[in-house]
Amino acid sequence: MIFVIAEHKETKLKPITSELLVFAQRLSRDFGQPITAVMLGSNTAALAGELKTKKIDRVLTAEHEELTDYNPDRYVEILKAIFEKETPFLVLIGHTTQGMDFAPRLAVALRRPLIAGCVEYEKEGDRLVLTRQIFNAKLNMKTALRGEPPYFATALPGAFAADEIESGGNADVISFPVVLKGTARRKILERVEAQKGKADLSSAPIIVSGGRGLKEKQNFSLIFELAEAIGGSVGASRPVVDSEWLPREYQIGSSGQTVSPKLYLAIGISGAIQHLVGMQGSRCIVAINKDAEAPIFKVAHYGIVDDLFKVVPALTKIFKDLKRA
Ligand SMILES: Cc1cc2nc3c(=O)[nH]c(=O)nc-3n(C[C@H](O)[C@H](O)[C@H](O)COP(=O)(O)OP(=O)(O)OC[C@H]3O[C@@H](n4cnc5c(N)ncnc54)[C@H](O)[C@@H]3O)c2cc1C
């Protein structure tokens, strides 16, 4: 059985939950393992109802008012109880702030291995081999799982395309009886949201990304205009952010966001490995660069070798004209 720990906030499933389900659905096809989504919370009915429509086998809910807010101690306590009763093959958790907080504690509590930050997997015979990025994503490391299951793995946000999720399911919803011991060691006193930027790239279907080839800050308006014309979001390479043309939240790459949109336009971006690791999972990559040897063309599905200052305004015009037509 493959378990997916659903992540949710303010009565909504977070995008990582769909990404984990896509990961699980692919694994399920390859290894013939059923899928259970686990939902911890205080009022889980609506979200469990949403999860059960996905192509999975079961939704396991654990409800308690102490689970209204995420609490690592309680998560570990309940999940440990669940996995001592169930027989998981693999437990998938988001490599998110929350997942990175409780996944290692849970793996230690059950004395099982955790493979953190997975971006892909392979089936070698009957063996599962997980790929994770190391050395600031300069290298991919393949980890074969040994010993008896369960295994624990976290998946990087953006590594699996959420929109590939298969729906049309009608999974059973089962409630797990929650018995909590003593009082929690930690309590949330206040939640302070980080200031929200304009760039929510994690779930953007189209991203128009600009790099140092734009030369200076004001030229970035070309990227914003093209993004607006095709209904996309704006992203950037690191030099753009380091030069303060745009805030940090726009950065894509090993030290920025990992994205997997349907369409990714890389404009004036050379394609350094640190940038590629953040966007090479995109469904369709279009590169515009005047240097035909730029490494971005190695991952691009389509390429335009020309001056971006000529190509980008022309593309913007075409899309604007198409909209008007
Ligand atoms: C620890 C570490 C972490 C890093 N993390 C990240 C990260 O998260 N994200 C990231 O992006 N980078 C990251 N980097 C930096 C990375 O190594 C590269 O330096 C960076 O990605 C290069 O950005 P760029 O492609 O915009 O610039 P450049 O490499 O300078 O490329 C500019 C490109 O624009 C093209 N160009 C120039 N003029 C034109 C024109 N008129 N028309 C068309 N094309 C033109 C050039 O041919 C060139 O290919 C990191 C580096 C380190 C060491």
The ligand as an SDF file (V2000), in Angstrom:
LIG
                    3D

 53 58  0  0  0  0  0  0  0  0999 V2000
   24.8240   27.8380   -5.1190 C   0  0  0  0  0  0  0  0  0  0  0  0
   24.2070   28.4360   -6.3530 C   0  0  0  0  0  0  0  0  0  0  0  0
   22.8220   28.4780   -6.4540 C   0  0  0  0  0  0  0  0  0  0  0  0
   22.2390   29.0310   -7.5820 C   0  0  0  0  0  0  0  0  0  0  0  0
   20.8690   29.0600   -7.6970 N   0  0  0  0  0  0  0  0  0  0  0  0
   20.3080   29.5190   -8.8300 C   0  0  0  0  0  0  0  0  0  0  0  0
   18.8930   29.5090   -8.9920 C   0  0  0  0  0  0  0  0  0  0  0  0
   18.1340   29.1140   -8.1110 O   0  0  0  0  0  0  0  0  0  0  0  0
   18.3920   29.9820  -10.1700 N   0  0  0  0  0  0  0  0  0  0  0  0
   19.1770   30.4490  -11.1950 C   0  0  0  0  0  0  0  0  0  0  0  0
   18.6260   30.8420  -12.2310 O   0  0  0  0  0  0  0  0  0  0  0  0
   20.5030   30.4780  -11.0490 N   0  0  0  0  0  0  0  0  0  0  0  0
   21.0950   30.0420   -9.9000 C   0  0  0  0  0  0  0  0  0  0  0  0
   22.4320   30.1050   -9.7610 N   0  0  0  0  0  0  0  0  0  0  0  0
   23.2080   30.8530  -10.7790 C   0  0  0  0  0  0  0  0  0  0  0  0
   23.5090   30.0230  -12.0180 C   0  0  0  0  0  0  0  0  0  0  0  0
   24.7170   29.3250  -11.8470 O   0  0  0  0  0  0  0  0  0  0  0  0
   23.6900   30.9620  -13.2460 C   0  0  0  0  0  0  0  0  0  0  0  0
   24.6930   31.9050  -12.9720 O   0  0  0  0  0  0  0  0  0  0  0  0
   22.4120   31.6950  -13.6260 C   0  0  0  0  0  0  0  0  0  0  0  0
   21.3270   30.7940  -13.7570 O   0  0  0  0  0  0  0  0  0  0  0  0
   22.5980   32.4200  -14.9370 C   0  0  0  0  0  0  0  0  0  0  0  0
   21.4780   33.2320  -15.1720 O   0  0  0  0  0  0  0  0  0  0  0  0
   21.1220   33.7110  -16.6460 P   0  0  0  0  0  0  0  0  0  0  0  0
   20.9320   32.5170  -17.5210 O   0  0  0  0  0  0  0  0  0  0  0  0
   20.0130   34.6870  -16.5410 O   0  0  0  0  0  0  0  0  0  0  0  0
   22.4340   34.5420  -17.0630 O   0  0  0  0  0  0  0  0  0  0  0  0
   23.6030   34.1770  -18.0550 P   0  0  0  0  0  0  0  0  0  0  0  0
   24.2170   32.8680  -17.7400 O   0  0  0  0  0  0  0  0  0  0  0  0
   24.5000   35.3640  -18.0810 O   0  0  0  0  0  0  0  0  0  0  0  0
   22.8780   33.9990  -19.4520 O   0  0  0  0  0  0  0  0  0  0  0  0
   22.3090   35.0340  -20.1880 C   0  0  0  0  0  0  0  0  0  0  0  0
   21.8920   34.4660  -21.5280 C   0  0  0  0  0  0  0  0  0  0  0  0
   21.2240   35.4630  -22.2700 O   0  0  0  0  0  0  0  0  0  0  0  0
   21.6030   35.3190  -23.6270 C   0  0  0  0  0  0  0  0  0  0  0  0
   21.4430   36.6230  -24.2560 N   0  0  0  0  0  0  0  0  0  0  0  0
   22.1270   37.7710  -24.0110 C   0  0  0  0  0  0  0  0  0  0  0  0
   21.6500   38.7630  -24.7790 N   0  0  0  0  0  0  0  0  0  0  0  0
   20.6400   38.2490  -25.5100 C   0  0  0  0  0  0  0  0  0  0  0  0
   19.7730   38.8000  -26.4990 C   0  0  0  0  0  0  0  0  0  0  0  0
   19.8260   40.0740  -26.8590 N   0  0  0  0  0  0  0  0  0  0  0  0
   18.8530   37.9630  -27.0740 N   0  0  0  0  0  0  0  0  0  0  0  0
   18.7780   36.6490  -26.7260 C   0  0  0  0  0  0  0  0  0  0  0  0
   19.6060   36.0990  -25.8120 N   0  0  0  0  0  0  0  0  0  0  0  0
   20.5010   36.8900  -25.1950 C   0  0  0  0  0  0  0  0  0  0  0  0
   23.0490   34.8540  -23.5970 C   0  0  0  0  0  0  0  0  0  0  0  0
   23.3890   34.1780  -24.8010 O   0  0  0  0  0  0  0  0  0  0  0  0
   23.0470   33.9530  -22.3860 C   0  0  0  0  0  0  0  0  0  0  0  0
   22.8340   32.6060  -22.7370 O   0  0  0  0  0  0  0  0  0  0  0  0
   23.0590   29.5620   -8.6320 C   0  0  0  0  0  0  0  0  0  0  0  0
   24.4470   29.4960   -8.5080 C   0  0  0  0  0  0  0  0  0  0  0  0
   25.0200   28.9410   -7.4010 C   0  0  0  0  0  0  0  0  0  0  0  0
   26.5030   28.8710   -7.3090 C   0  0  0  0  0  0  0  0  0  0  0  0
  1  2  1  0
  2  3  1  0
  2 52  2  0
  3  4  2  0
  4  5  1  0
  4 50  1  0
  5  6  2  0
  6  7  1  0
  6 13  1  0
  7  8  2  0
  7  9  1  0
  9 10  1  0
 10 11  2  0
 10 12  1  0
 12 13  2  0
 13 14  1  0
 14 15  1  0
 14 50  1  0
 15 16  1  0
 16 17  1  0
 16 18  1  0
 18 19  1  0
 18 20  1  0
 20 21  1  0
 20 22  1  0
 22 23  1  0
 23 24  1  0
 24 25  2  0
 24 26  1  0
 24 27  1  0
 27 28  1  0
 28 29  2  0
 28 30  1  0
 28 31  1  0
 31 32  1  0
 32 33  1  0
 33 34  1  0
 33 48  1  0
 34 35  1  0
 35 36  1  0
 35 46  1  0
 36 37  1  0
 36 45  1  0
 37 38  2  0
 38 39  1  0
 39 40  1  0
 39 45  2  0
 40 41  1  0
 40 42  2  0
 42 43  1  0
 43 44  2  0
 44 45  1  0
 46 47  1  0
 46 48  1  0
 48 49  1  0
 50 51  2  0
 51 52  1  0
 52 53  1  0
M  END
$$$$
